[in-house]
């Protein structure tokens, strides 16, 4: 039995959930000046044109022979995202970690976005570290390698050695990243908002959700003190429940600040690097299963979880443990969403009444849009929700497709109106767009879109996309809720559900 299983039943009452969530004080994003918007807009247009124009020309030349294969879009789109950095790299990371949604070819192409952002000149890194710590670089570190070991979307990471000999990793925010991100959001969110409002398309709506959540989360990520608190907090929680196979690096708080964080250096390889992982002689499958159980344990007991568990943030260590990095995004469920999550798990484990509660919560959140759009009464809607969600939780990973989960509501909306869900004719597409647009506007009017529930479940869903990928790699014959005894013990330990 895993440590997570042993500790599953020792859940805290809901009244203690809030105090178990690490504090966060987001940094306010600047309001971009018009000149910055114009300049960034020109940069986006120039970079996209350089990488994508050849593909467009190829398509025009062979228009008579049909569309180019979807795989043709991957390389130029990935190069565009990498050159633009910032927000675009965040999108690239999502694509890289979600083959169930975007397809294996595109996800594999974007794998480099997990750890390869634009370089930052070392002089800028030096100035940022010295300004943040208030001391000379040589006073802070005995050595600091000018070549970064990590180049992510908003920060770079350098290897260093402290004066006491400890090896550490030094995370430094990219200079000016606040303005870049704020400008990207102000340029792209209105476009996505327009597409989502006018079409009601599920994919556009999901991307808009990501932007909405990203605007809120990025403020936390841009002050590394939030991440330092989260790492210290979850490191302590893992120690309390005895999850020794999952490791959170120790933060050196004396050498950390808003723009710089010094932490224990973990040596390992990304969990999905199967070639290098094989050299360790460690089977990643039990570690992945343990990590998934740890995620559920944290979320059920405390309503908080690591909000970005893509492969670049999971390291297989030589000693057989799993290192969990980059705690810049921490999911925090409000009491109502926390209760919904618990009832959803209870429903999947056989509590028939819980399915009614799950559906009632969805209707209360989004209003009449759900039943109107899907053309279902209460009982039929409950059956539809169950049909969508239950297989994701109970079927083996190898049989799970989140892509089908996302497209099923649109297909049902089309069916309810006698429309062809897959027809590409102009008439059919226009009819589907009108129906989807009406439903989205109804949900917005009721307050469900961009609500705490909307954001919380989207962030949970994003982690589920990552789990799907790991599951297909290592646990193809294993369901997400495979350890029934663990989940029953965990849920039985919830002696008071969060108030709705």
C-alpha positions as CSV (number, residue, x, y, z in Angstrom):
1,X,0.0,0.0,0.0
2,X,1.3,3.5,-0.9
3,X,1.9,6.2,1.6
4,X,-0.9,8.1,0.0
5,X,-3.3,5.1,0.6
6,X,-2.2,4.8,4.3
7,X,-2.9,8.5,4.9
8,X,-6.1,8.8,2.8
9,X,-8.5,8.5,5.7
10,X,-7.0,11.2,7.9
11,X,-8.9,14.0,6.2
12,X,-9.4,17.4,7.9
13,X,-12.9,18.9,8.3
14,X,-13.9,21.6,5.8
15,X,-13.5,24.3,8.4
16,X,-9.8,23.7,8.4
17,X,-9.4,23.8,4.6
18,X,-8.7,27.5,4.3
19,X,-5.8,27.6,6.8
20,X,-4.2,24.7,4.9
21,X,-3.9,26.7,1.7
22,X,-0.8,28.8,1.2
23,X,-1.2,32.5,1.0
24,X,-0.9,34.3,-2.3
25,X,-0.5,38.0,-3.0
26,X,-0.6,38.5,-6.8
27,X,1.5,41.2,-8.4
28,X,-0.7,43.7,-10.3
29,X,-0.1,43.6,-14.0
30,X,0.8,46.9,-15.6
31,X,-1.6,48.6,-18.0
32,X,0.2,48.5,-21.4
33,X,0.7,51.8,-23.1
34,X,-0.5,52.1,-26.7
35,X,3.0,52.2,-28.0
36,X,3.8,48.9,-26.3
37,X,0.6,47.3,-27.8
38,X,1.5,48.6,-31.3
39,X,5.1,47.4,-31.0
40,X,4.2,43.9,-29.7
41,X,1.4,43.6,-32.3
42,X,3.9,44.3,-35.0
43,X,6.3,41.8,-33.5
44,X,3.6,39.1,-33.4
45,X,2.7,39.8,-37.0
46,X,6.3,39.8,-38.2
47,X,7.2,36.5,-36.4
48,X,4.0,34.8,-37.4
49,X,4.4,35.9,-41.0
50,X,8.1,34.7,-41.1
51,X,7.2,31.2,-39.9
52,X,3.7,30.7,-41.3
53,X,3.8,32.4,-44.7
54,X,5.7,29.5,-46.4
55,X,3.0,27.1,-45.2
56,X,0.2,29.3,-46.5
57,X,1.9,29.6,-49.9
58,X,2.3,25.8,-50.0
59,X,-1.4,25.4,-49.3
60,X,-2.3,27.8,-52.0
61,X,-0.1,26.0,-54.6
62,X,-1.7,22.6,-53.9
63,X,-5.2,23.8,-53.2
64,X,-6.6,21.6,-55.9
65,X,-5.1,18.5,-54.2
66,X,-6.8,19.2,-50.8
67,X,-5.5,20.5,-47.5
68,X,-2.0,20.0,-46.2
69,X,-1.7,17.4,-43.5
70,X,-2.2,18.8,-40.0
71,X,1.3,17.8,-39.1
72,X,2.6,20.5,-41.5
73,X,1.4,23.2,-39.1
74,X,3.3,22.0,-36.1
75,X,6.9,23.1,-36.8
76,X,6.2,26.6,-38.0
77,X,3.6,27.2,-35.2
78,X,6.1,25.9,-32.6
79,X,8.8,28.2,-33.8
80,X,6.4,31.1,-33.7
81,X,5.5,30.4,-30.1
82,X,9.1,30.0,-29.1
83,X,10.3,33.2,-30.7
84,X,7.4,35.2,-29.1
85,X,7.9,33.7,-25.6
86,X,5.8,34.7,-22.6
87,X,2.1,33.9,-23.0
88,X,2.7,32.0,-26.2
89,X,5.1,29.6,-24.4
90,X,2.3,29.0,-21.9
91,X,0.0,27.9,-24.7
92,X,2.8,25.8,-26.1
93,X,3.2,24.0,-22.8
94,X,-0.5,23.1,-22.7
95,X,-0.3,21.8,-26.3
96,X,2.8,19.8,-25.5
97,X,1.2,18.1,-22.5
98,X,-2.3,17.4,-23.9
99,X,-2.1,14.9,-26.8
100,X,-5.6,13.8,-26.0
101,X,-6.9,17.2,-27.0
102,X,-4.4,18.4,-29.7
103,X,-3.1,15.1,-31.1
104,X,0.1,13.3,-30.5
105,X,2.0,14.8,-33.5
106,X,1.3,18.4,-32.5
107,X,2.0,17.6,-28.8
108,X,5.3,16.0,-29.6
109,X,6.3,18.9,-31.8
110,X,5.7,21.4,-28.9
111,X,7.6,19.3,-26.3
112,X,10.5,21.8,-26.4
113,X,8.2,24.5,-25.1
114,X,8.3,22.8,-21.7
115,X,11.8,24.0,-21.0
116,X,13.2,26.1,-23.9
117,X,12.3,29.7,-23.9
118,X,14.3,32.6,-25.3
119,X,17.7,33.2,-23.7
120,X,18.3,36.1,-21.2
121,X,21.8,37.8,-21.3
122,X,23.7,36.9,-18.1
123,X,24.4,40.6,-17.4
124,X,20.6,41.1,-17.0
125,X,20.4,38.0,-14.8
126,X,23.2,39.3,-12.6
127,X,21.6,42.7,-12.2
128,X,18.2,41.2,-11.4
129,X,19.7,38.9,-8.7
130,X,21.8,41.7,-7.1
131,X,18.9,44.1,-7.1
132,X,16.5,41.6,-5.6
133,X,18.8,40.2,-2.9
134,X,20.5,43.5,-2.1
135,X,24.0,42.1,-2.3
136,X,26.7,41.3,-4.7
137,X,26.4,38.1,-6.7
138,X,29.7,36.8,-5.1
139,X,28.3,37.5,-1.6
140,X,25.2,35.4,-2.3
141,X,26.8,32.5,-4.2
142,X,30.2,30.9,-4.3
143,X,29.5,30.1,-8.0
144,X,26.7,30.8,-10.4
145,X,26.8,29.2,-13.8
146,X,26.1,31.8,-16.5
147,X,24.6,29.1,-18.8
148,X,20.9,28.4,-17.7
149,X,19.8,24.9,-17.0
150,X,16.1,25.9,-17.6
151,X,14.5,28.5,-19.8
152,X,10.8,28.5,-19.1
153,X,8.1,31.0,-20.2
154,X,8.5,33.6,-17.5
155,X,11.8,32.7,-15.8
156,X,15.2,31.2,-16.3
157,X,17.0,28.8,-13.9
158,X,20.7,28.7,-13.2
159,X,22.8,26.2,-11.3
160,X,24.7,27.7,-8.4
161,X,26.7,26.7,-5.3
162,X,26.3,28.3,-1.9
163,X,29.3,29.2,0.3
164,X,28.5,26.2,2.5
165,X,28.9,23.9,-0.5
166,X,25.3,23.1,-1.2
167,X,24.2,22.9,-4.9
168,X,21.1,25.0,-5.6
169,X,19.0,26.2,-8.5
170,X,18.4,30.0,-8.8
171,X,15.1,31.0,-10.5
172,X,15.1,34.5,-12.0
173,X,12.1,36.2,-13.5
174,X,12.7,37.4,-17.1
175,X,13.3,41.2,-17.0
176,X,10.3,43.1,-18.3
177,X,8.1,39.9,-18.4
178,X,5.2,41.7,-16.6
179,X,4.8,44.1,-19.5
180,X,5.2,41.4,-22.2
181,X,2.5,39.3,-20.6
182,X,0.1,42.2,-19.9
183,X,0.5,43.3,-23.5
184,X,-0.1,39.8,-24.9
185,X,-3.2,39.4,-22.8
186,X,-4.6,42.8,-23.9
187,X,-3.9,42.0,-27.5
188,X,-5.2,38.4,-27.6
189,X,-8.0,38.2,-25.1
190,X,-10.4,40.4,-27.0
191,X,-9.8,38.3,-30.1
192,X,-10.5,35.1,-28.3
193,X,-13.5,36.7,-26.5
194,X,-15.0,37.7,-29.9
195,X,-14.5,34.2,-31.3
196,X,-16.0,32.5,-28.3
197,X,-19.0,34.9,-28.1
198,X,-19.7,34.8,-31.8
199,X,-19.3,31.1,-32.3
200,X,-19.8,29.5,-28.8
201,X,-17.2,27.0,-30.0
202,X,-16.0,24.7,-27.2
203,X,-12.3,25.0,-28.2
204,X,-12.4,28.8,-28.3
205,X,-14.3,28.8,-25.0
206,X,-11.6,26.6,-23.4
207,X,-8.8,28.9,-24.7
208,X,-10.7,31.9,-23.4
209,X,-11.0,30.2,-20.0
210,X,-7.3,29.6,-20.1
211,X,-6.7,33.3,-20.7
212,X,-9.1,34.3,-18.0
213,X,-7.4,32.0,-15.5
214,X,-3.9,33.0,-16.8
215,X,-4.5,36.7,-16.2
216,X,-5.4,35.9,-12.6
217,X,-2.6,33.3,-12.0
218,X,0.2,35.1,-13.7
219,X,0.0,37.8,-11.0
220,X,0.9,35.1,-8.5
221,X,3.7,33.7,-10.7
222,X,5.3,37.1,-11.2
223,X,6.1,37.3,-7.5
224,X,8.3,34.4,-6.6
225,X,7.6,34.8,-2.9
226,X,4.2,33.2,-3.6
227,X,5.9,30.1,-5.1
228,X,8.4,30.0,-2.2
229,X,5.6,29.9,0.3
230,X,3.7,27.3,-1.7
231,X,6.8,25.0,-2.0
232,X,7.5,25.2,1.7
233,X,3.9,24.6,2.5
234,X,3.4,21.5,0.3
235,X,6.8,20.2,1.2
236,X,5.6,20.2,4.8
237,X,2.3,18.6,3.9
238,X,4.0,15.8,2.1
239,X,6.1,15.2,5.1
240,X,3.0,15.1,7.3
241,X,1.3,12.4,5.2
242,X,4.5,10.4,4.7
243,X,4.8,10.7,0.9
244,X,8.5,10.2,0.8
245,X,8.6,9.2,-2.9
246,X,7.4,12.7,-3.9
247,X,9.9,15.5,-3.4
248,X,9.4,19.3,-3.4
249,X,12.7,21.2,-3.4
250,X,13.6,23.0,-0.2
251,X,13.6,26.8,-0.6
252,X,16.6,28.9,0.7
253,X,14.5,31.9,1.9
254,X,17.5,34.1,2.8
255,X,18.4,34.1,-0.8
256,X,14.9,34.6,-2.3
257,X,12.7,37.6,-3.0
258,X,10.0,38.8,-5.4
259,X,12.1,38.2,-8.5
260,X,14.6,35.6,-7.4
261,X,14.2,32.2,-5.7
262,X,17.0,30.0,-4.5
263,X,16.1,26.3,-3.9
264,X,17.5,22.9,-3.6
265,X,18.8,21.5,-6.9
266,X,17.3,18.2,-7.9
267,X,19.2,16.1,-10.4
268,X,16.9,14.0,-12.7
269,X,15.2,13.7,-16.0
270,X,11.7,14.6,-17.2
271,X,9.2,11.9,-16.4
272,X,8.4,11.4,-20.1
273,X,12.0,11.1,-21.2
274,X,11.8,7.4,-21.6
275,X,15.3,6.9,-23.0
276,X,17.2,8.6,-20.2
277,X,14.8,7.4,-17.6
278,X,15.6,3.8,-18.6
279,X,19.2,4.4,-17.6
280,X,18.1,4.8,-14.0
281,X,16.6,1.3,-13.9
282,X,13.5,2.8,-12.2
283,X,10.0,1.9,-13.3
284,X,8.1,5.3,-13.5
285,X,4.7,3.7,-13.4
286,X,4.4,3.3,-9.6
287,X,5.7,6.9,-9.2
288,X,3.1,8.3,-11.6
289,X,0.3,6.4,-9.7
290,X,1.6,7.7,-6.4
291,X,1.7,11.3,-7.8
292,X,-1.9,11.0,-9.0
293,X,-3.0,9.7,-5.6
294,X,-1.1,12.5,-3.9
295,X,-2.9,15.0,-6.2
296,X,-6.3,13.7,-5.2
297,X,-5.3,13.5,-1.5
298,X,-4.3,17.2,-1.5
299,X,-7.3,18.3,-3.4
300,X,-9.9,16.4,-1.3
301,X,-8.3,17.2,2.1
302,X,-7.2,20.8,1.5
303,X,-8.9,22.0,-1.7
304,X,-5.5,23.0,-3.1
305,X,-3.3,21.4,-5.7
306,X,-0.3,21.9,-8.0
307,X,-1.8,23.7,-11.0
308,X,0.7,22.9,-13.7
309,X,1.9,19.2,-13.6
310,X,3.2,19.1,-17.1
311,X,6.1,16.8,-17.8
312,X,8.7,19.6,-17.6
313,X,7.8,20.0,-13.9
314,X,8.1,16.3,-13.0
315,X,11.6,14.9,-12.6
316,X,12.5,11.2,-12.2
317,X,15.3,11.2,-9.7
318,X,18.2,8.6,-9.8
319,X,17.1,7.3,-6.4
320,X,13.7,6.4,-7.6
321,X,11.8,9.4,-6.3
322,X,9.7,11.9,-8.2
323,X,10.6,15.6,-8.0
324,X,7.8,18.1,-8.4
325,X,9.0,21.5,-9.6
326,X,7.5,24.9,-10.5
327,X,4.8,25.7,-7.9
328,X,4.0,29.1,-9.4
329,X,0.4,28.0,-10.2
330,X,-1.5,26.6,-7.2
331,X,-5.1,25.7,-7.7
332,X,-7.4,26.8,-4.8
333,X,-11.0,25.6,-4.9
334,X,-13.7,27.8,-3.3
335,X,-15.9,25.9,-0.9
336,X,-18.7,25.3,-3.4
337,X,-16.4,23.9,-6.1
338,X,-14.5,21.8,-3.5
339,X,-17.8,20.2,-2.5
340,X,-18.7,19.6,-6.2
341,X,-15.3,17.9,-6.7
342,X,-15.9,15.6,-3.7
343,X,-19.4,14.7,-4.8
344,X,-18.1,13.9,-8.3
345,X,-15.7,11.4,-6.9
346,X,-18.4,9.9,-4.6
347,X,-20.7,9.6,-7.6
348,X,-18.0,7.8,-9.7
349,X,-17.5,5.4,-6.8
350,X,-21.2,4.4,-6.7
351,X,-23.1,7.0,-4.7
352,X,-26.1,7.3,-7.1
353,X,-27.5,10.4,-5.3
354,X,-24.3,12.2,-5.8
355,X,-24.9,12.3,-9.6
356,X,-28.0,14.4,-8.9
357,X,-26.0,16.7,-6.8
358,X,-23.4,17.1,-9.5
359,X,-26.0,17.9,-12.1
360,X,-27.8,20.3,-9.8
361,X,-24.6,22.2,-9.2
362,X,-24.0,22.6,-12.9
363,X,-27.5,23.8,-13.5
364,X,-27.2,26.3,-10.6
365,X,-24.0,27.6,-12.0
366,X,-24.8,27.9,-15.7
367,X,-28.6,28.3,-15.4
368,X,-31.1,27.2,-18.1
369,X,-28.4,27.2,-20.8
370,X,-27.5,23.6,-20.1
371,X,-30.9,22.1,-20.4
372,X,-32.0,24.5,-23.1
373,X,-29.0,23.8,-25.2
374,X,-28.8,20.1,-24.8
375,X,-32.6,19.6,-25.0
376,X,-32.7,17.4,-21.9
377,X,-34.9,17.2,-18.8
378,X,-33.4,16.8,-15.3
379,X,-33.1,13.0,-15.5
380,X,-31.7,13.0,-19.0
381,X,-29.2,15.7,-18.1
382,X,-28.0,13.7,-15.1
383,X,-27.6,10.6,-17.4
384,X,-25.7,12.7,-20.0
385,X,-23.3,14.2,-17.4
386,X,-22.7,10.7,-16.0
387,X,-22.1,9.3,-19.5
388,X,-19.4,12.0,-20.1
389,X,-17.6,11.9,-16.9
390,X,-17.8,8.4,-15.5
391,X,-15.7,6.8,-18.3
392,X,-12.9,9.3,-17.8
393,X,-12.6,8.3,-14.1
394,X,-13.2,4.6,-14.3
395,X,-12.0,3.3,-17.7
396,X,-8.3,2.4,-18.2
397,X,-6.2,5.3,-19.4
398,X,-5.6,3.6,-22.8
399,X,-9.4,3.8,-23.5
400,X,-9.9,7.4,-22.3
401,X,-10.2,10.4,-24.7
402,X,-10.6,13.9,-23.3
403,X,-11.0,15.1,-26.8
404,X,-14.3,13.2,-27.0
405,X,-15.4,14.7,-23.7
406,X,-14.9,18.2,-25.0
407,X,-16.7,17.7,-28.3
408,X,-19.6,15.7,-26.9
409,X,-21.6,18.8,-25.7
410,X,-21.4,20.4,-29.1
411,X,-22.5,17.2,-30.8
412,X,-25.4,16.9,-28.4
413,X,-26.4,20.6,-29.1
414,X,-26.4,19.9,-32.8
415,X,-28.4,16.7,-32.4
416,X,-31.0,18.5,-30.2
417,X,-31.6,20.9,-33.1
418,X,-31.6,18.4,-35.9
419,X,-28.2,19.5,-37.2
420,X,-25.4,17.5,-38.6
421,X,-22.6,17.7,-36.0
422,X,-19.8,16.8,-38.4
423,X,-21.0,18.4,-41.6
424,X,-18.6,21.1,-42.9
425,X,-21.2,22.7,-45.2
426,X,-21.5,26.5,-44.8
427,X,-25.2,26.1,-43.9
428,X,-24.6,23.5,-41.2
429,X,-21.6,25.4,-39.7
430,X,-23.6,28.6,-39.6
431,X,-26.5,26.9,-37.9
432,X,-24.3,25.3,-35.2
433,X,-22.6,28.6,-34.6
434,X,-25.9,30.3,-34.0
435,X,-27.0,27.6,-31.5
436,X,-23.7,27.6,-29.6
437,X,-23.6,31.4,-29.5
438,X,-27.1,31.6,-27.9
439,X,-26.2,29.0,-25.3
440,X,-23.0,30.7,-24.3
441,X,-24.8,34.1,-23.9
442,X,-27.4,32.5,-21.7
443,X,-24.6,31.0,-19.5
444,X,-22.9,34.4,-19.3
445,X,-26.1,36.1,-18.4
446,X,-26.6,33.6,-15.5
447,X,-23.0,34.3,-14.2
448,X,-21.5,30.9,-14.9
449,X,-18.9,31.9,-17.4
450,X,-15.7,33.1,-15.7
451,X,-17.1,32.2,-12.2
452,X,-15.0,30.7,-9.5
453,X,-16.4,27.3,-10.4
454,X,-15.6,27.9,-14.1
455,X,-12.0,28.7,-13.3
456,X,-11.5,26.0,-10.7
457,X,-12.9,23.2,-12.8
458,X,-10.9,24.4,-15.8
459,X,-7.7,24.2,-13.8
460,X,-8.7,20.7,-12.6
461,X,-9.5,19.7,-16.1
462,X,-6.0,20.9,-17.3
463,X,-4.3,18.6,-14.8
464,X,-6.6,15.8,-16.0
465,X,-5.2,16.4,-19.5
466,X,-1.7,16.0,-18.2
467,X,-2.7,12.8,-16.3
468,X,-4.2,11.4,-19.4
469,X,-0.8,11.7,-21.1
470,X,1.1,10.1,-18.3
471,X,-1.5,7.4,-18.0
472,X,-1.3,6.5,-21.7
473,X,2.5,6.3,-21.3
474,X,2.8,4.3,-18.1
475,X,-0.6,3.1,-17.0
476,X,-2.5,2.2,-20.1
477,X,-4.4,-0.6,-18.4
478,X,-5.1,1.3,-15.2
479,X,-8.1,3.6,-14.6
480,X,-7.7,7.0,-12.9
481,X,-9.6,5.8,-9.8
482,X,-8.0,2.4,-9.9
483,X,-7.3,2.1,-6.1
484,X,-10.9,2.0,-4.9
485,X,-9.8,1.3,-1.3
486,X,-7.7,4.5,-1.3
487,X,-10.5,6.7,-2.6
488,X,-13.2,5.2,-0.4
489,X,-10.9,5.8,2.7
490,X,-10.1,9.3,1.5
491,X,-13.7,10.3,1.0
492,X,-14.9,8.6,4.2
493,X,-12.4,10.8,6.0
494,X,-14.2,13.9,4.9
495,X,-16.3,14.3,8.0
496,X,-17.9,17.6,6.8
497,X,-18.3,18.6,3.2
498,X,-17.5,22.2,2.3
499,X,-20.5,24.4,2.4
500,X,-22.2,25.1,-0.9
